Amino acid sequence: MNKAEILAETQAYIKKTFLDEGTGHDYFHIERVVTNAKKILETENADLFLVELAAWTHDVGDYKLHDGVDKSNELITEFLQTLQVEQETIDKVLEIVSQVSFSKGNTPTTIEAKIVQDADRLDAIGAVGIARCFAYGGSVHNVLYNPYDNSKDASSVQHFYDKLFKLKDLMNTETAIKIANKRHQFMENFIEEFYQEVK
């Protein structure tokens, strides 16, 4: 199976597996991450195949979708082996995926990992990021907003301070930084309007 066929099979698998996922980590989120990664690749020198493959599989086995248990290594390996992907490539994909997540706090060690991390984080901010924040909050039964509790994970609005507002300054590539600045400003405007309305 050549690289194009592997990517096509991977996309089909992701679509089948994630299409109706309701936490904001659905197929269309993953597709947007791939699109973001391709946009960043226009100005970065990186392995296109590795970036795309990691972007397509970055949520496979994610702990948020498996009752708090990270099954990334197990499930990504199992799937890519069915496509007869070389073990060396699988290991590189696993390394990239392990460095994408904000909650894991890992620093990307390759340009490929930096690109996929940026691509994923861009989908967590701006208008889409706001929508995903509230979708995920609802899926785990978080309250929308609690003015008396600003502890971590206390509400969906608190998630802006726990994570979303931090992402702009954590981007790795110039392309992502430019996009992130605009999306960050949109989120600040949204929160300002939100507070005006709940007063």
Secondary structure, DSSP 8 states (H G I E B T S, - for coil): --HHHHHHHHHHHHHHHHTT--SS-SHHHHHHHHHHHHHHHTTS---HHHHHHHHHHTTTT-GGGTTT---HHHHHHHHHHHTT--HHHHHHHHHHHHTT-TTTT----SHHHHHHHHHHHHTTSHHHHHHHHHHHHHHTT-BS--TT--STTSBHHHHHHHTGGGGGGG--SHHHHHHHHHHHHHHHHHHHHHHHHH-
